[in-house]
Amino acid sequence: MEIINYITENALILIPVLLIIGAILKDTERVKDKYIPVILLPIGIILSLLVMKGFSADSVVQGILVTGAAVYGNQLIKQISKE
């Protein structure tokens, strides 16, 4: 099962946005790495609500999915680049 099949076209733009926000958070010394996914989740949901133009269950689910895809994509890149 591929998560990307469940994300709407409008919400796909949020994945790189969340990756960039996650990279910025990682570079700050105040935020521990283990908290970055927890911080990205509400950001992803809020951005999804804005992109989907309104509060609905679908908007919240899309926010959760794009956050999951961003975190998963980041981890995938890290694991592939390991030797």
TORVEXNU-831386 format. One record per atom (N, C-alpha, C): residue number from 1; residue in three letters; atom name; x, y, z. Coordinates in Angstrom, 1 decimal. Layout:
! TORVEXNU-831386
ATOM pos code site      x      y      z
ATOM NUM  ALA   CA      X      Y      Z
...
END
This chain:
! TORVEXNU-831386
ATOM pos code site      x      y      z
ATOM   1  MET    N    0.8   -1.2    0.0
ATOM   1  MET   CA    0.0    0.0    0.0
ATOM   1  MET    C    0.9    1.2    0.0
ATOM   2  GLU    N    0.7    2.1   -0.9
ATOM   2  GLU   CA    1.4    3.4   -1.0
ATOM   2  GLU    C    0.6    4.5   -0.5
ATOM   3  ILE    N    1.2    5.2    0.4
ATOM   3  ILE   CA    0.5    6.4    1.0
ATOM   3  ILE    C    0.2    7.5    0.0
ATOM   4  ILE    N    1.0    7.6   -1.0
ATOM   4  ILE   CA    0.9    8.7   -1.9
ATOM   4  ILE    C   -0.4    8.6   -2.7
ATOM   5  ASN    N   -1.0    7.4   -2.9
ATOM   5  ASN   CA   -2.2    7.2   -3.6
ATOM   5  ASN    C   -3.4    7.8   -2.9
ATOM   6  TYR    N   -3.3    8.0   -1.6
ATOM   6  TYR   CA   -4.4    8.5   -0.8
ATOM   6  TYR    C   -4.3   10.0   -0.6
ATOM   7  ILE    N   -3.3   10.7   -1.0
ATOM   7  ILE   CA   -3.1   12.1   -0.9
ATOM   7  ILE    C   -3.7   12.8   -2.1
ATOM   8  THR    N   -4.5   13.8   -1.9
ATOM   8  THR   CA   -5.0   14.6   -3.0
ATOM   8  THR    C   -4.0   15.4   -3.7
ATOM   9  GLU    N   -4.2   15.8   -4.9
ATOM   9  GLU   CA   -3.3   16.6   -5.7
ATOM   9  GLU    C   -3.0   17.9   -5.0
ATOM  10  ASN    N   -4.0   18.5   -4.4
ATOM  10  ASN   CA   -3.9   19.8   -3.8
ATOM  10  ASN    C   -2.9   19.8   -2.6
ATOM  11  ALA    N   -2.9   18.6   -1.9
ATOM  11  ALA   CA   -2.1   18.5   -0.7
ATOM  11  ALA    C   -0.7   18.0   -0.9
ATOM  12  LEU    N   -0.4   17.6   -2.1
ATOM  12  LEU   CA    1.0   17.1   -2.4
ATOM  12  LEU    C    2.0   18.2   -2.2
ATOM  13  ILE    N    1.7   19.4   -2.5
ATOM  13  ILE   CA    2.7   20.5   -2.3
ATOM  13  ILE    C    3.1   20.6   -0.8
ATOM  14  LEU    N    2.3   20.1    0.1
ATOM  14  LEU   CA    2.7   20.2    1.5
ATOM  14  LEU    C    3.8   19.3    1.9
ATOM  15  ILE    N    4.1   18.2    1.2
ATOM  15  ILE   CA    5.2   17.3    1.6
ATOM  15  ILE    C    6.5   18.0    1.5
ATOM  16  PRO    N    6.9   18.7    0.4
ATOM  16  PRO   CA    8.2   19.4    0.5
ATOM  16  PRO    C    8.2   20.5    1.4
ATOM  17  VAL    N    7.1   21.2    1.6
ATOM  17  VAL   CA    7.0   22.3    2.6
ATOM  17  VAL    C    7.3   21.7    4.0
ATOM  18  LEU    N    6.7   20.6    4.4
ATOM  18  LEU   CA    7.0   20.0    5.7
ATOM  18  LEU    C    8.4   19.5    5.8
ATOM  19  LEU    N    9.0   19.0    4.7
ATOM  19  LEU   CA   10.4   18.5    4.7
ATOM  19  LEU    C   11.3   19.7    5.0
ATOM  20  ILE    N   11.0   20.9    4.4
ATOM  20  ILE   CA   11.8   22.1    4.6
ATOM  20  ILE    C   11.6   22.6    6.1
ATOM  21  ILE    N   10.4   22.6    6.6
ATOM  21  ILE   CA   10.2   23.0    8.0
ATOM  21  ILE    C   10.9   22.0    8.9
ATOM  22  GLY    N   10.8   20.7    8.6
ATOM  22  GLY   CA   11.5   19.8    9.5
ATOM  22  GLY    C   13.0   20.0    9.4
ATOM  23  ALA    N   13.6   20.3    8.3
ATOM  23  ALA   CA   15.0   20.6    8.2
ATOM  23  ALA    C   15.4   21.8    9.0
ATOM  24  ILE    N   14.6   22.8    8.9
ATOM  24  ILE   CA   14.8   24.0    9.7
ATOM  24  ILE    C   14.8   23.7   11.2
ATOM  25  LEU    N   13.8   22.9   11.6
ATOM  25  LEU   CA   13.7   22.6   13.0
ATOM  25  LEU    C   14.9   21.7   13.5
ATOM  26  LYS    N   15.4   20.9   12.6
ATOM  26  LYS   CA   16.5   20.0   12.9
ATOM  26  LYS    C   17.8   20.9   13.2
ATOM  27  ASP    N   17.9   22.0   12.4
ATOM  27  ASP   CA   19.1   22.8   12.6
ATOM  27  ASP    C   19.0   23.7   13.8
ATOM  28  THR    N   17.9   23.8   14.5
ATOM  28  THR   CA   17.8   24.6   15.7
ATOM  28  THR    C   18.3   23.7   16.9
ATOM  29  GLU    N   18.9   24.3   17.8
ATOM  29  GLU   CA   19.4   23.5   18.9
ATOM  29  GLU    C   18.3   23.4   20.0
ATOM  30  ARG    N   17.3   24.1   19.9
ATOM  30  ARG   CA   16.2   24.1   20.9
ATOM  30  ARG    C   15.3   22.9   20.8
ATOM  31  VAL    N   15.2   22.4   19.6
ATOM  31  VAL   CA   14.2   21.3   19.3
ATOM  31  VAL    C   15.0   20.0   19.2
ATOM  32  LYS    N   14.7   19.0   20.0
ATOM  32  LYS   CA   15.3   17.7   19.9
ATOM  32  LYS    C   14.7   16.9   18.7
ATOM  33  ASP    N   15.5   16.1   18.1
ATOM  33  ASP   CA   15.0   15.4   16.9
ATOM  33  ASP    C   13.8   14.6   17.1
ATOM  34  LYS    N   13.6   14.0   18.3
ATOM  34  LYS   CA   12.5   13.1   18.5
ATOM  34  LYS    C   11.1   13.9   18.5
ATOM  35  TYR    N   11.2   15.2   18.7
ATOM  35  TYR   CA   10.0   16.0   18.8
ATOM  35  TYR    C    9.6   16.6   17.4
ATOM  36  ILE    N   10.4   16.5   16.4
ATOM  36  ILE   CA   10.1   17.1   15.1
ATOM  36  ILE    C    8.9   16.5   14.5
ATOM  37  PRO    N    8.7   15.2   14.5
ATOM  37  PRO   CA    7.4   14.7   13.9
ATOM  37  PRO    C    6.2   15.2   14.7
ATOM  38  VAL    N    6.3   15.3   16.0
ATOM  38  VAL   CA    5.2   15.8   16.8
ATOM  38  VAL    C    4.9   17.2   16.5
ATOM  39  ILE    N    5.9   18.0   16.2
ATOM  39  ILE   CA    5.7   19.4   15.8
ATOM  39  ILE    C    5.1   19.5   14.4
ATOM  40  LEU    N    5.6   18.7   13.5
ATOM  40  LEU   CA    5.2   18.7   12.1
ATOM  40  LEU    C    3.7   18.4   12.0
ATOM  41  LEU    N    3.2   17.5   12.8
ATOM  41  LEU   CA    1.8   17.0   12.7
ATOM  41  LEU    C    0.8   18.2   12.7
ATOM  42  PRO    N    0.8   19.0   13.8
ATOM  42  PRO   CA   -0.2   20.1   13.8
ATOM  42  PRO    C    0.0   21.1   12.6
ATOM  43  ILE    N    1.3   21.3   12.3
ATOM  43  ILE   CA    1.6   22.2   11.2
ATOM  43  ILE    C    1.0   21.6    9.9
ATOM  44  GLY    N    1.2   20.3    9.7
ATOM  44  GLY   CA    0.7   19.7    8.5
ATOM  44  GLY    C   -0.8   19.7    8.4
ATOM  45  ILE    N   -1.5   19.6    9.6
ATOM  45  ILE   CA   -3.0   19.6    9.6
ATOM  45  ILE    C   -3.4   21.1    9.3
ATOM  46  ILE    N   -2.8   22.0    9.9
ATOM  46  ILE   CA   -3.2   23.4    9.7
ATOM  46  ILE    C   -3.0   23.8    8.3
ATOM  47  LEU    N   -1.8   23.5    7.7
ATOM  47  LEU   CA   -1.6   23.8    6.3
ATOM  47  LEU    C   -2.6   23.1    5.4
ATOM  48  SER    N   -2.9   21.9    5.7
ATOM  48  SER   CA   -3.9   21.1    4.9
ATOM  48  SER    C   -5.3   21.8    5.0
ATOM  49  LEU    N   -5.6   22.3    6.2
ATOM  49  LEU   CA   -6.9   23.0    6.3
ATOM  49  LEU    C   -6.9   24.3    5.4
ATOM  50  LEU    N   -5.8   24.9    5.3
ATOM  50  LEU   CA   -5.7   26.1    4.5
ATOM  50  LEU    C   -5.7   25.8    3.0
ATOM  51  VAL    N   -5.0   24.7    2.6
ATOM  51  VAL   CA   -5.0   24.3    1.2
ATOM  51  VAL    C   -6.3   23.8    0.7
ATOM  52  MET    N   -7.0   23.0    1.6
ATOM  52  MET   CA   -8.2   22.4    1.2
ATOM  52  MET    C   -9.4   23.3    1.4
ATOM  53  LYS    N   -9.1   24.5    1.9
ATOM  53  LYS   CA  -10.1   25.6    2.1
ATOM  53  LYS    C  -11.3   25.2    3.0
ATOM  54  GLY    N  -10.9   24.9    4.2
ATOM  54  GLY   CA  -12.0   24.7    5.1
ATOM  54  GLY    C  -11.8   23.5    6.0
ATOM  55  PHE    N  -12.5   23.5    7.1
ATOM  55  PHE   CA  -12.3   22.4    8.1
ATOM  55  PHE    C  -13.3   21.3    7.7
ATOM  56  SER    N  -12.7   20.1    7.5
ATOM  56  SER   CA  -13.4   18.9    7.3
ATOM  56  SER    C  -12.6   17.7    7.7
ATOM  57  ALA    N  -13.2   16.6    7.9
ATOM  57  ALA   CA  -12.5   15.4    8.3
ATOM  57  ALA    C  -11.5   15.0    7.2
ATOM  58  ASP    N  -11.8   15.3    5.9
ATOM  58  ASP   CA  -10.9   15.0    4.8
ATOM  58  ASP    C   -9.6   15.9    4.9
ATOM  59  SER    N   -9.8   17.1    5.3
ATOM  59  SER   CA   -8.7   18.0    5.4
ATOM  59  SER    C   -7.7   17.6    6.5
ATOM  60  VAL    N   -8.3   17.1    7.6
ATOM  60  VAL   CA   -7.5   16.7    8.7
ATOM  60  VAL    C   -6.7   15.4    8.3
ATOM  61  VAL    N   -7.4   14.5    7.7
ATOM  61  VAL   CA   -6.8   13.2    7.2
ATOM  61  VAL    C   -5.7   13.5    6.2
ATOM  62  GLN    N   -5.9   14.5    5.3
ATOM  62  GLN   CA   -4.9   14.9    4.4
ATOM  62  GLN    C   -3.6   15.4    5.1
ATOM  63  GLY    N   -3.9   16.2    6.1
ATOM  63  GLY   CA   -2.8   16.8    6.9
ATOM  63  GLY    C   -2.0   15.7    7.6
ATOM  64  ILE    N   -2.6   14.7    8.1
ATOM  64  ILE   CA   -1.9   13.6    8.7
ATOM  64  ILE    C   -1.2   12.8    7.7
ATOM  65  LEU    N   -1.8   12.6    6.5
ATOM  65  LEU   CA   -1.1   11.8    5.5
ATOM  65  LEU    C    0.1   12.5    4.9
ATOM  66  VAL    N    0.0   13.8    4.7
ATOM  66  VAL   CA    1.2   14.5    4.1
ATOM  66  VAL    C    2.3   14.6    5.2
ATOM  67  THR    N    2.0   14.7    6.5
ATOM  67  THR   CA    3.0   14.7    7.5
ATOM  67  THR    C    3.7   13.3    7.5
ATOM  68  GLY    N    2.9   12.3    7.5
ATOM  68  GLY   CA    3.5   10.9    7.4
ATOM  68  GLY    C    4.3   10.7    6.2
ATOM  69  ALA    N    3.9   11.2    5.1
ATOM  69  ALA   CA    4.7   11.1    3.9
ATOM  69  ALA    C    6.0   11.9    4.0
ATOM  70  ALA    N    6.0   13.0    4.6
ATOM  70  ALA   CA    7.2   13.8    4.8
ATOM  70  ALA    C    8.2   13.2    5.7
ATOM  71  VAL    N    7.7   12.7    6.9
ATOM  71  VAL   CA    8.6   12.1    7.8
ATOM  71  VAL    C    9.1   10.7    7.3
ATOM  72  TYR    N    8.2   10.0    6.6
ATOM  72  TYR   CA    8.7    8.7    6.0
ATOM  72  TYR    C    9.7    9.0    4.9
ATOM  73  GLY    N    9.5   10.0    4.1
ATOM  73  GLY   CA   10.4   10.4    3.0
ATOM  73  GLY    C   11.8   10.8    3.6
ATOM  74  ASN    N   11.8   11.5    4.7
ATOM  74  ASN   CA   13.0   11.9    5.3
ATOM  74  ASN    C   13.8   10.7    5.8
ATOM  75  GLN    N   13.1    9.8    6.5
ATOM  75  GLN   CA   13.7    8.6    7.0
ATOM  75  GLN    C   14.2    7.7    5.9
ATOM  76  LEU    N   13.5    7.6    4.8
ATOM  76  LEU   CA   13.9    6.8    3.7
ATOM  76  LEU    C   15.2    7.3    3.1
ATOM  77  ILE    N   15.3    8.6    3.0
ATOM  77  ILE   CA   16.5    9.3    2.4
ATOM  77  ILE    C   17.7    9.0    3.4
ATOM  78  LYS    N   17.5    9.1    4.7
ATOM  78  LYS   CA   18.5    8.8    5.7
ATOM  78  LYS    C   19.0    7.4    5.6
ATOM  79  GLN    N   18.0    6.4    5.5
ATOM  79  GLN   CA   18.4    5.0    5.5
ATOM  79  GLN    C   19.1    4.6    4.2
ATOM  80  ILE    N   18.7    5.2    3.1
ATOM  80  ILE   CA   19.3    4.8    1.8
ATOM  80  ILE    C   20.7    5.4    1.8
ATOM  81  SER    N   21.0    6.6    2.4
ATOM  81  SER   CA   22.3    7.2    2.3
ATOM  81  SER    C   23.3    6.5    3.3
ATOM  82  LYS    N   22.8    5.7    4.2
ATOM  82  LYS   CA   23.7    5.0    5.1
ATOM  82  LYS    C   24.5    4.0    4.4
ATOM  83  GLU    N   25.7    3.8    4.9
ATOM  83  GLU   CA   26.6    2.8    4.2
ATOM  83  GLU    C   26.6    1.5    5.0
END
